[in-house]
Every structure is written in structure tokens, then in C-alpha cells.
Amino acid sequence: MLRPVFVTLLIVVSFALAGCATFPELEGAPGKRALKAEYPRLLPFEAILGQVGGRIDRQAPGAGLGNRAATLRRRAAALQGPILDTATRQRLMAAVARHQ
């Protein structure tokens, strides 16, 4: 069992070492001008899309989605089967019965 003096000394040394650590400067701290600035104005989604114009291809994001969904369905179906085949399951059950 540890003596109370040793435990106390260990705690004091731990805090002393932690106090010697150097902490990085906060580079992203907001300046005075940023702190006095108004809160940003929120825009409706349609207004943001209107600024972009016709540069967005609305069909592209979902083009590969059907293939991805089909692949995920095949993987899920493969996971639905039994984990152990019949022979392995019988062997394991026989081993459990022997050790009971």
C-alpha cells in the first residue's frame, strides 16, 4: 500500500510538471473590430442559389445514388444470412455440451 506522503508527493510533482507546459498562442482569436461587428445576415436558400446562376448541375448529385443504393442493398442482403454454417454450429454446440 502506498504511503500518504508518497501519494501527496506524486500529486504535487504531477501538478508542477503540468504547470511547466507551454500552451500555444490563440491565432484565431477575434480582434476588436470583429467583436464590434454586427451578426451576419442570414439569407434564404433560394437567394444563394440565385447568386450562383445556372452553374449548378441539379442532376449530378443524384446520378450515382441509384448505383450506390443498389450496392448497399446487396451488402445488406449478404449480411442477413447465418453467421455460422451448419457443420461449424454443430461442432461448437457439441464442444459446449462436453464442457458443461
N, C-alpha and C positions, 0 to 999 in steps of 0.2 A: 504494500500500500504506500502511496506517495505521501510524504510529509507535507503538512500545510505550508511550511516555509518554502519548500521546493516548488509547490504549485503557485504560490504567490510570486516567487521569483520568476517563474516561467511566464506568468501573465504580464509582469512588469517588463520583462525583456521583449515579449511579443509586441506590446504597445510601443515600446521605444523604437523597435525596428520599423514598425508601421509608420511612426512619426518621421522617420528619416526618408521616407519615399518622396520622390519628386512627382508632382502632378503636372500634366500638360496644360498649357495655356488654352483658354477657350477662344478658338479662332473665329467661331461663328457667332459670337456674342453680338446682339444688335446694338447699333450706335444710337446716339441721342436723336438723330433725325428719324431713324426707323421707329423708335419708341413713340415719337410725336405724330407719326403718320396716321392717316385715317385707315380704318379697316377696309380691306379690298371689297369692291362692289361685286356681288355675285350676279352672273349672267345666266339667262335661260339657255338650255342646251341648244335650242334652235338658233339662237343668235350666234353662238360659237360656230355651229355648222355653216351658217350663212357667211361668216367671215372667210371660211376656208374655200367656199365656192364649189365648183364641180370637180375638185381634185380627189374626192373620196370615192373609191370604187365600193359601192354598197354590197356587191355580190362576193367580193373577195374574202371577207372574214368567214363566211359560212361555206365556202367552196369545199374545203376538205373536211368539214364537220361530219358529213354523212359517212365518209370512209372511216373516220376516227370512231364514230359511234358503233359502226359495224364491227370494227376490231375489238372494241371494248366488250360488246355483247358476246363475241366468240370466246374471249378470255374468261368472261363470267360464266359462260356455259361450261367451259372446261373445268372450272373450279367447283362446279356443282356435283361432280362425281365423287365416289367414295375415296377416302384418303388411302386406305389400305386395301390391297386386293384380298380376295377370299382366303387364299393359302396363307398369306402372312398373318391375317387376323386370326385364323385357327391356330397357327403356331404360337402366337403371343398369348392367346387365351389358354392354351394347354400349359404354357410356362407359368402363367399366373396361378392356374389351378394347382400345379405341382408345389408352389411355394406357399400355399395357404395352409 
